[in-house]
Amino acid sequence: MNHIATPDLTVNGRKYSWPKVPAVAICLDGCEPAYLDEAVAAGLMPALQKVYEKGTAHLAHCVMPSFTNPNNISIATGQPPSVHGICGNYLYEPSTGEEVMMNDPRFLRAPSIFKAFYDAGAKIALVTAKDKLRPLLGHGIRFDEGRAICFSSEKSDQTTMATNGIDNAAAWMGLPVPPVYSAELSEFVFAAGVKLLKEFKPDILYLSTTDYVQHKHAPGAPDANAFYKMFDKYIAELDALGAVIVITADHGMKPKHSAQGEPNVVYVQDVLDTWLGKDAARVILPITDPYLVHHGALGSFATAYLPEGSDHADIIAQLQKIPGLEVVIDKATAVERFELPGDRIGDVVLVSSENMTIGTSESRHDLSGLKEPLRSHGGLSEQVVPFIINRKIDALPEAPVLRNFDAYFYAAMAAARG
């Protein structure tokens, strides 16, 4: 630990304590609370059971949309998308007319907790499963001073001291680079976290996994239970190293398929094309990322840009009549209700019901990579996530007041006590 006499830090309007022991947050991608319930009930997570007994276990709400990028960056900044600006994995930029991935740091509007602690003299370590998050999480941190490390499992063999704070992280780990579509991609993250705590000794550690397993397997399924049994081993190791650990998730996960195993989809672009003319409106799916085997770009949240001069209220009223669309609201309402940046969403925001997804046009979705019935996220039904701390925290609020992005507030608070 880097013991520095420093006052509490204020980051994005919130005050954070200086940790005396490592403050660790783990974002379990796609961890519907039922996954932990099933694995614990099966006796597969004795370390987590001990955490329950000596620590604090609650449920929290993630931010909307319940996708990876918005929630990881909310955890990293301690604030919702209205503050940090990341409101999806993917967006449309009206100024350029282009649809782009939202993984460039130019989209960030707030500094991270990691940068603030680094600037104050702390040691920082960040490990993600997929590389798409790494540039966002590590933005503003210097990696040439020996106090910061940031890399992904996916590209762990390509790391350099200048960019990541470590040369060839895979060789340092003594492990091969895992396949991107595998449980091993997440296990690499956990193993790296343990090794970093032992050898690098960071003040702040962030571990973020992939939801490959959760997209494919329901809670209690053998492969899902095997994943959480594996994770439990690392909980025990991290806990034994004296760290304060907060376990949360970026979103939950729900089945989105029919009884016959076919994806349940409302193709909203096709609907609007019929009403307004082909491509007069533009539907954007913020779940879109390069890893389409997971979900085929089908999630439960979408935004639509409507043609100039169209009757927005009438279009919204008609969309609200479509079965499977749980919420259809205008931009102003969505900005207030879901804490979104108004300049990065369309004229309409749509959220589907628990077992339904939203698509653009049926012809645009390649679902050939879906080998199991579709499981996905993005809606209100995936907003409930675990919030577990291996220390007792008195009077911790319940969801929806408790948010996943409160992770470092409570981690640092507990870690300040030693």
C-alpha positions, 0 to 999 in steps of 0.5 A, spaced: 500 500 500 502 507 498 500 510 505 500 517 503 497 523 508 492 525 504 485 528 505 479 525 503 478 526 495 472 529 492 470 526 485 465 529 481 461 532 487 462 526 491 467 525 497 471 519 497 475 516 503 483 514 503 484 507 503 488 504 508 487 497 505 486 495 498 479 498 495 477 493 490 471 493 486 469 487 482 464 488 476 461 481 474 458 482 467 451 480 467 450 477 474 443 477 475 442 476 482 439 469 481 446 466 479 449 467 486 443 465 489 443 458 485 450 457 486 450 458 494 444 454 494 448 448 491 454 449 496 458 451 490 460 458 493 463 457 501 467 463 500 461 468 498 457 465 504 462 467 509 462 474 506 455 474 507 456 472 514 461 477 516 459 482 511 454 486 507 449 483 502 444 488 498 441 489 492 442 495 488 440 498 481 444 499 475 444 505 470 439 505 464 440 503 459 443 496 463 449 495 458 456 494 459 459 501 457 454 506 461 455 501 467 462 500 468 463 508 467 458 509 472 462 505 477 468 508 475 466 515 476 461 514 481 455 518 477 450 516 472 450 517 464 448 524 465 454 526 468 459 522 464 456 522 458 457 514 456 450 512 455 451 506 451 456 501 447 454 505 441 451 511 438 449 515 432 452 522 432 448 527 428 453 532 427 457 527 423 451 522 420 455 516 423 454 511 427 460 509 432 462 505 438 462 509 444 469 506 447 473 512 445 475 517 451 473 523 447 466 521 449 467 522 456 465 528 460 467 526 467 474 524 470 474 517 473 475 516 481 481 512 478 484 518 475 483 522 481 486 517 486 492 517 481 493 524 481 493 524 489 499 519 489 495 512 489 497 506 486 491 504 481 490 497 477 485 496 472 483 489 469 478 488 464 476 482 460 474 485 453 479 491 451 473 495 449 473 498 456 480 499 457 481 506 454 475 509 457 477 506 464 484 508 464 483 515 461 488 520 464 492 516 468 500 516 466 503 509 465 510 511 465 511 512 473 510 505 476 504 507 479 498 504 474 497 498 470 491 497 466 490 492 461 485 487 458 485 479 458 483 480 451 489 483 449 494 481 455 500 479 450 500 486 447 501 490 453 507 495 453 509 499 459 508 506 456 500 504 454 499 499 460 504 500 465 506 493 464 510 489 458 506 483 456 501 482 461 500 475 459 507 473 460 507 476 467 501 472 468 504 465 466 498 464 462 496 464 455 491 469 452 484 466 453 479 466 447 474 472 447 468 467 447 470 463 454 469 463 461 477 463 461 477 470 459 473 472 466 478 467 470 484 471 467 481 477 470 480 474 477 487 471 477 490 478 475 487 481 481 490 476 486 497 477 483 496 484 482 494 485 490 500 480 492 506 483 487 503 490 485 499 492 491 495 497 489 490 502 493 485 502 488 483 495 484 478 494 479 476 488 476 471 487 470 469 481 467 465 479 460 458 476 460 459 470 455 457 465 460 451 469 462 448 470 455 448 462 454 446 459 461 441 460 466 442 461 473 443 454 476 445 451 469 451 447 470 456 451 466 453 457 470 454 454 477 461 452 474 463 459 473 461 462 480 464 456 483 471 458 480 469 465 482 468 463 489 476 461 489 478 468 487 473 471 492 477 467 498 484 469 495 482 476 495 479 476 502 485 473 505 489 478 502 486 483 506 482 487 501 475 491 502 471 487 496 465 490 493 462 485 488 456 488 484 454 488 476 453 492 470 446 489 469 442 483 470 440 478 464 433 475 462 431 470 457 428 473 451 426 467 447 419 464 446 418 457 448 420 454 442 427 457 443 426 463 438 428 470 439 423 475 441 424 481 437 420 487 435 423 490 429 422 497 430 426 500 424 421 495 420 415 498 423 417 505 422 419 504 415 412 502 414 409 508 417 414 513 415 417 511 409 424 507 408 429 509 413 426 516 414 427 514 421 433 511 424 433 506 430 439 505 434 441 499 438 446 501 444 447 494 445 451 494 439 458 492 440 464 487 436 462 481 440 455 479 437 456 472 438 453 474 445 447 477 443 446 478 436 445 486 437 438 484 440 437 488 447 431 491 451 433 498 450 433 503 443 433 510 441 430 512 435 431 519 431 424 521 427 424 525 421 423 533 421 416 535 421 413 528 424 408 528 429 412 525 435 407 525 440 403 521 435 408 516 433 410 515 440 402 513 442 402 508 436 409 505 438 406 504 445 400 500 443 405 494 440 406 488 445 412 487 448 414 495 448 414 496 456 416 504 455 416 508 449 417 516 451 420 522 448 427 525 449 425 530 455 422 524 459 428 519 458 433 524 460 429 526 466 427 518 468 433 515 466 439 520 467 441 520 460 445 526 456 440 529 452 444 530 446 446 523 445 439 520 444 434 520 439 427 523 439 424 517 442 427 512 447 424 505 447 424 499 453 422 492 452 419 488 457 422 482 461 422 477 455 422 481 449 428 485 445 428 490 440 431 490 433 432 495 427 430 491 421 430 483 421 434 483 415 440 487 419 441 482 424 445 476 423 443 471 429 447 465 426 452 466 432 446 464 437 447 457 439 443 457 445 436 461 446 437 468 447 438 471 453 440 479 453 439 485 457 438 493 457 431 494 460 428 495 467 428 488 468 435 487 468 436 493 473 437 489 479 444 487 481 448 484 487 451 489 492 456 485 496 461 487 501 466 483 505 465 488 511 459 490 515 456 497 513 451 499 517 445 503 514 446 501 507 441 503 503 436 498 499 435 499 491 433 503 488 437 508 492 443 504 492 446 504 486 452 499 483 456 506 482 456 507 489 461 501 489 467 505 491 464 510 495 463 504 500 469 500 498 473 506 500 469 508 506 470 501 509 478 501 507 479 507 510 478 503 517 483 498 515 
